[in-house]
């Protein structure tokens, strides 16, 4: 090879090198634009994820937490004690596949009541849950957990002791005759 051929080859190689550098710079610029677009999308995505999590929390509060609190207020004498016994027994409140509140066991499966072909999921109902936790049948056959629940479940919302406050309480009260006919003062103590 002579010098002219080498110079020509050198010029071609420099030309190819310049083209490669130009292409490399263009690719780097494109990469920077794509990275900026990715970072912007990532920022938007994190905002969307944060909004989604916030909405999930609100939905959970609306669909699960509020109904659970109402149920516990209706069923328990003390919500804190009920929660402690509830957690110790391994039960949990959760949303089922349809988004409705349900009771689950330690494995996360819905609690069922009934035997054999009559088995069904425990309804999210104060009466049914109270009956499940502390059945009204023979208290002597209760498990230790059922005894604990019986101590924190409201037995009756009736007011008073139910004891008679006077003799012959089964008869209506009628004041003595003189008390009924006596003239009452119009005002003040007399």
Secondary structure in CASP SS format (residue, H / E / C, confidence):
PFRMAT SS
TARGET T0000
AUTHOR 0000-0000-0000
METHOD secondary structure of the structure
MODEL  1
X C 1.00
X C 1.00
X H 1.00
X H 1.00
X H 1.00
X H 1.00
X H 1.00
X H 1.00
X H 1.00
X H 1.00
X H 1.00
X H 1.00
X H 1.00
X H 1.00
X H 1.00
X H 1.00
X H 1.00
X H 1.00
X H 1.00
X H 1.00
X H 1.00
X H 1.00
X H 1.00
X H 1.00
X H 1.00
X H 1.00
X H 1.00
X H 1.00
X H 1.00
X H 1.00
X H 1.00
X H 1.00
X H 1.00
X H 1.00
X H 1.00
X H 1.00
X H 1.00
X H 1.00
X H 1.00
X H 1.00
X H 1.00
X H 1.00
X H 1.00
X H 1.00
X H 1.00
X H 1.00
X H 1.00
X H 1.00
X H 1.00
X H 1.00
X H 1.00
X H 1.00
X H 1.00
X H 1.00
X H 1.00
X H 1.00
X H 1.00
X H 1.00
X H 1.00
X H 1.00
X H 1.00
X H 1.00
X H 1.00
X H 1.00
X H 1.00
X H 1.00
X H 1.00
X H 1.00
X H 1.00
X H 1.00
X H 1.00
X H 1.00
X H 1.00
X H 1.00
X H 1.00
X E 1.00
X C 1.00
X C 1.00
X H 1.00
X H 1.00
X H 1.00
X H 1.00
X H 1.00
X H 1.00
X H 1.00
X H 1.00
X H 1.00
X H 1.00
X H 1.00
X C 1.00
X C 1.00
X E 1.00
X E 1.00
X E 1.00
X E 1.00
X C 1.00
X C 1.00
X C 1.00
X C 1.00
X C 1.00
X E 1.00
X E 1.00
X E 1.00
X E 1.00
X C 1.00
X C 1.00
X C 1.00
X C 1.00
X C 1.00
X E 1.00
X C 1.00
X E 1.00
X E 1.00
X C 1.00
X C 1.00
X H 1.00
X H 1.00
X H 1.00
X C 1.00
X E 1.00
X E 1.00
X C 1.00
X C 1.00
X C 1.00
X C 1.00
X H 1.00
X H 1.00
X H 1.00
X H 1.00
X H 1.00
X H 1.00
X H 1.00
X H 1.00
X C 1.00
X C 1.00
X C 1.00
X C 1.00
X C 1.00
X H 1.00
X H 1.00
X H 1.00
X C 1.00
X C 1.00
X H 1.00
X H 1.00
X H 1.00
X H 1.00
X H 1.00
X H 1.00
X H 1.00
X H 1.00
X H 1.00
X E 1.00
X C 1.00
X C 1.00
X C 1.00
X C 1.00
X C 1.00
X C 1.00
X C 1.00
X C 1.00
X C 1.00
X C 1.00
X C 1.00
X C 1.00
X C 1.00
X C 1.00
X C 1.00
X C 1.00
X C 1.00
X C 1.00
X C 1.00
X C 1.00
X C 1.00
X C 1.00
X C 1.00
X H 1.00
X H 1.00
X H 1.00
X H 1.00
X H 1.00
X C 1.00
X C 1.00
X C 1.00
X C 1.00
X C 1.00
X C 1.00
X C 1.00
X C 1.00
X C 1.00
END
